[in-house]
Amino acid sequence: MFWWWWIAPAAIAIVGGLILISGLASLFRGRLLGGLFGTAGGGVLLAGALGTALLGQNVQTYARLTYERPVATLSIRQLAPQYFEATVTRPAEGERPARTAVYPVHGDEWRMEAQVLKWKPWANVVGLDAQYRLDRLAGRYQDIELERTGARSVHALTDEPETGPLAALPWSLSVWDTARKYRRYVDAVDTLYGSAAYMPMADGATYEVWITQSGLIARPTNEAAREASAGGFVRVS
């Protein structure tokens, strides 16, 4: 975690608090104009510090993308025609331990999606590497008509709780939504995009999903998966 996500808001909050106290003191002394300006200025600085800290807390749910590496393994077990069970194992990342979850998936193929946030070069210099966060796992059908009418399966992969000194607050800020909405005002974000990889499901098949600078890729890791994806069936979008 970048130290300044916490140090900078703390410093701004201290300055804002001092200005706010000074403004309130001026109001009590009868200095109306100076007191109002001081109170308003201190309140704005405190609000800005809180917003920055909340964004820093949300950034912790993203992982740094500095090199190509595996982000998940999938083991597939067939339960019925076009109905599978996908066991997703995600490796340890920083303070987060490895974790495993099981998801029911309808369809012929599984699809994993991620959010990727890339910063501009000057932001890289101050410590902001490209970041990603796995977003969802879904099933898809090869037949377009079944894709329209068949049973659907969509599972969130972003349900991990935020951590940090502000985690107990009843509200939060999404760095993804904030960057998309206000990127015209803060020239730090290079691009935000969604990336996905999908592969066919087969009983006993196992896959690895990797994150690269261009997005997600999926690789079969056993014979069942290689047979299911024979013919070079690897799609990245």
N, C-alpha and C positions, 0 to 999 in steps of 0.2 A: 504494500500500500504506500502511495506516495505521501511522504511526511507532510507536504504542504497542504494536502487536503484537510488536515487537522490544525496545523500550526497557523496557517494564514487566517482561517475563520476565527481561531482563538484570539489572534492579535487584533483583528478587526473588531471582534466583540468587546475586547478590553477598551479599545479606543472609543467605540460607540457607547459603552457603558459610562465611561468618564465624561463624555460630552453630554450624555443624557442627564447624569447627576448634576453636572454644571448648569444645564438648562433649567432643571427643576429648582435648583438653588436660586437662580436668577429670578424665576417666577415668584418664589417666596419673598424675595427682596423687593419685589415690585417692578423689576426690569422686564416689562411685558414682551417687548420686541425681541430682545436678546434671549430671553427665556424660551419663547416659542421656537425661534430658529435652532437653539441648542437642543431642545427636546425633540423637535422633528428630525434634525440631523442625526442625533444619537439613535433614535428609533429606526431610521432608515439603515444605518450601519449595522445595528443589531439584527434586523431582518435579513440583510444581505449575508451576514455571517452565518445565520441559521440556514439559509437556503444553500449556501456553498457547502456547509457541513452535511446537509441532507443529501446533496448530490455526491459528495465524497463517499458517504455510506453506501449509496446505491452502486457506485463504481466498483465496490468490493464484490458485487455479485458477478462481475465480468472477470475473465481471466486474461492475462497478458499474452499477446500473440507476437512472440519474438522469433519463433522458429517452428517448423513443421513438427507436429507431435500428435499422438493418438489422444482422442478426447472421450471415446466410448468404445466398448465392445458389445456386440449383440449376439445372443444365442437364440435360435429360433426352434420352437417346438410346435408341430401341427396338432391342433385339437379337433378339427373338422375341415371339410372342404372350404377353402378360402377363409379359414379362421385359425389364427395362430396365437402363440404366446411368445412374446419377445422379452428376454431377460437382458436388461441394459446395465452394464457395469461401467462406472465412471472412475477414472484413476484419482488418486489423491492430488490436490492442488493447494499448495501453500498450507494453510492451517486446516483446510477441509480434508477429512479422511476419505478414502475410497468408499463408494456407496453403490448399492445394487438395488434395482427395482424391477418388478415384473409387470408387463402391460399386455392386455388382450388386444389383438390387432386383426381387423377384418381386411380382406383383399388379397391381392397377388404379390404385392411388394410393400416393403416398409420404406418410410421416408422420414429422415431426420433433418430438422431445420435449425439454423443458428442466426443470431444477430451479430453483425461485425461492425465495429466502430473504429475508423481510421482517422488519426489526427494529422494535422499539417506538420511539415518539417520543423518549424519553430517550436511547436508543442512537443515534438519528440525530443528536442534538445533539453527541455526542462523536465523530462522524465515520463512523458505520456506515450507509451507504446500502443500500437494497435491492440484492440481488445475484442473479445468475443464472448458470447454467452449462448449455450444451447437453449433453444426456445421450445420446440415441440417434437413429438413423435406421432406419426400418423400412418394409416394404411392407405393404399391406393390400388385401383384395379387397372389391369391392362386394357380391358374393354371400356370404351368411352361411355356406353349406355349404362353399364354397371357402376361406373364412376358417378353417374348422375343419380342412380336409383338404389344402389346397393347400400348395405349397412356400413356406417361410417365409424371410424375410430380415430380420435385425436386426444393426445395426452400432453399436458404441460410438463416441460422439463425445467421450468424456472420457478418452481415452488419452494426453493430453499429460502429460509428466513434471512433477512439482512442482519449483519452483526456490526457492532461498534457502539460507541458511547451514546448514540441517539436512537438505538434500536427499539427502545421502550416507548418512544413517542408515538402517538396515535396517527400520525401522518408521515408521508415520505414523498420524495421526488424521484422520478425516473430519469436517469441521465439520457436514455434513448429518446424519450418523448421530448425532453427539454432541448436536447441538441437539435432535433428535427424542427422544432417550433421556432427556436431563436437563433439558429445558426447564422442567419443574415446579420445579426448584431454582434456575434462573438466569432471572430475569424480564427477558430482553432480546429474545427472539424473539417477534415478533408472530404470524407464520404461516410454515409451509413447505408448498409445494404443487408438484405437477407440472403442467405446461402443455404442450399439444400442438396442432399445426396440421397438417392434411392436405389434399392437393389431388390431382386426377387426374394421371396420367402420360400423356404423348403425345410422339411423336417430334418433337424440336426445341423442345419447350416449355421456357421458362425462368421461374423464380419468384424472388421475394425473400421472405425470412423476416425479420420484424421482431419485436423485443421491446418490449412496452409495459408500463405499470404493471399491466395486467390479464392479461398473459401473451403467448404467441406469436400472431402473425397471419401469414398468407401472402398474397402478392399476385402475380398473373400479370404478367409484364413483356413478353410478346410475343404476337403474334397466335395462334400455336399454343397457348399456354397459355390465352389468353382463350377460344378456341373450345372447348378441353377443359373449361374451367370455366364454360361458358355456363350461364345460368340462376341466377347468383349462388351457385355452389358454393364457398362459403368456410366452413369449419368451424373453430371454436376450442373446445377443451375443456380 
